[in-house]
Amino acid sequence: MNIAIFVPSWPPGSSANGIVTYAAQIVPVLRRSGHEVFVLTPHRTSTAGDPYTIDLSTISIKRSIIDRVRSRIFGDSAAIDETAERIDLAIQMLMDRQN
């Protein structure tokens, strides 16, 4: 099974976060069980070339002028929309790789 897990930062130990700690425990177990596990993160702090870690900050999205205005007005909620779009593009990229 192919699995994608979103975490706020990666690798483990780069920031104090319960989700990262949980993922650090579950990812190796799933991989040992034969699953292909990808970690999606907007804050990758390691420069090591891990093909199973997707740095969402490297995925460019097309932002219209309206998107930029929304970002100024709504701040955090616009950032959530951008992150969701990056996750969607990363998953599409992973699915294309599998085909």
Residue pairs with C-beta under 8 A, 6 or more apart in sequence:
1 35
1 36
2 35
2 36
2 38
2 94
2 98
3 30
3 35
3 36
3 37
3 38
4 37
4 38
4 39
4 40
4 54
4 90
4 91
4 94
5 23
5 26
5 27
5 37
5 38
5 39
5 40
6 40
6 41
6 87
7 17
7 19
7 20
7 23
7 39
7 40
7 41
8 15
8 17
8 19
8 20
8 41
8 42
8 43
9 15
9 17
9 20
9 41
9 42
9 43
9 44
9 45
10 20
10 23
10 39
10 41
10 43
10 44
10 45
10 46
10 53
11 24
11 44
11 45
11 46
11 53
12 20
12 21
12 23
12 24
14 20
14 43
14 45
14 46
15 43
15 45
23 39
27 37
27 39
30 37
31 37
36 52
37 52
38 52
38 53
38 54
38 94
39 52
39 53
39 54
40 54
40 56
40 87
40 90
40 91
41 53
41 54
41 55
41 56
42 55
42 56
42 57
42 83
42 86
43 57
44 53
44 55
44 57
46 53
54 90
54 93
54 94
56 83
56 86
56 87
56 90
57 86
59 86
59 89
59 90
59 93
61 82
61 85
61 86
61 89
63 71
63 82
67 78
67 82
70 78
70 81
71 78
71 79
71 82
